[in-house]
Amino acid sequence: MFSQTDFTHMECALALASKGMYTTTPNPRVGCVLVKNGEVIGMGFTQPAGQNHAEVQALKDARSRGKEPRGSTAYVTLEPCSHFGRTPPCAHALIDARVEKVIAAMEDPNPSVSGRGLTMLRDAGIDVRCGLLSNEAHEMNIGFVSRMTRRRPWVRMKVAATLDGRTGLPSGESQWITGVDARADGHAWRARACAILTGIGTVREDDPQLTVRAVDTPRQPQRVLVNNRLDVPLDARILDGAPPWIFHGANVDPARMEALRERGAGLAELTNEHGKVDLPAMLTALADRGINELHVEAGHKLNGSLLRESCVDELLVYLAPSLFGSAPGMFDFAPPETLDARPHLKFHHIDRLGDDLRILARFAETTVASDFR
């Protein structure tokens, strides 16, 4: 169905899409390549929200080169949109440009599109094919797919630990367990996320900034804090700079609320039946705010709570070649009663970064919250 030339051009489109890794949120990362008579005549990737999508950028690029898009083939990593949002439908732009063929990597999971863009193109007489390098395109936009299909972000939990799974000394000292390469890589994962989440325990112990510093990025992710009692210190560094979003429980001190609002913090009460912050509801609230990928850097208590509530999709674990012995671990949850009841994950990637290992592991589809109780 697809030629080697098709694969080559779609790989180029995916490389273009990756250029929007840090900038397209809440929109998906999309790349487009226009080819005519064997020549690449235009390229583009989705710009920040409210600006041109990849297809329009590629058409604009072709015309700036003095090339006519009519009769060309468009390779695009996601189905062209068919609805009016902040920008007009990309399907209309391709139809108006009289392209001859559109090859898409995958259908758009957005219910407002979901096949309608491809149908619109076919109805206009354009040869449409879909499915080329779909797995790679899905990985590029795993958070967007999650938000569109599950109404929750893709949640990635990052942990740095020793080989015996310890995240710090009993004194609380934890900087630095891993080396420079691993820390820089962790910042790259921060940068691609739409938001970074932590808990009040980490704020009290480490006073983190939760900003991207080790890699270049055109924007900082939104910072999110889980603080049931709303007792975050007013001089905490998480309150500096762009205001964080804070999810809290009921019956908090009104004076604290006013003080935090004066600092610009966005406050949201979400309480479950136990009087704690409702973590699944928080994920829904974050999705409603356009968060595609949520990066978690928290302590073992919040980590354990997120796992118990089935709020984690994958673990990003950096392992240092050292041992701490009887010290705090990565997660705090009750052990399973049997081996068969233990939560199962699948290794997605294992890489070496300097002296450390990076493990990306995803939960098997059978994992449910009860596995952690």
VENDA-V432389 format. One record per helix or strand of 3 or more residues. SS is the DSSP state (A for helix, B for strand). FROM is the first residue (numbers start at 1). LEN is the number of residues. If there is no record, write none. Layout:
SS;FROM;LEN
SS;FROM;LEN
This chain:
A;4;15
B;31;6
B;39;7
A;54;11
B;73;4
A;90;7
B;101;4
A;116;8
B;127;4
A;134;7
A;142;9
B;154;9
A;180;13
B;195;5
A;200;7
B;222;5
A;237;3
B;245;4
A;254;9
B;266;4
A;279;10
B;293;4
A;300;9
B;314;7
A;339;3
B;345;9
B;356;8
A;369;4
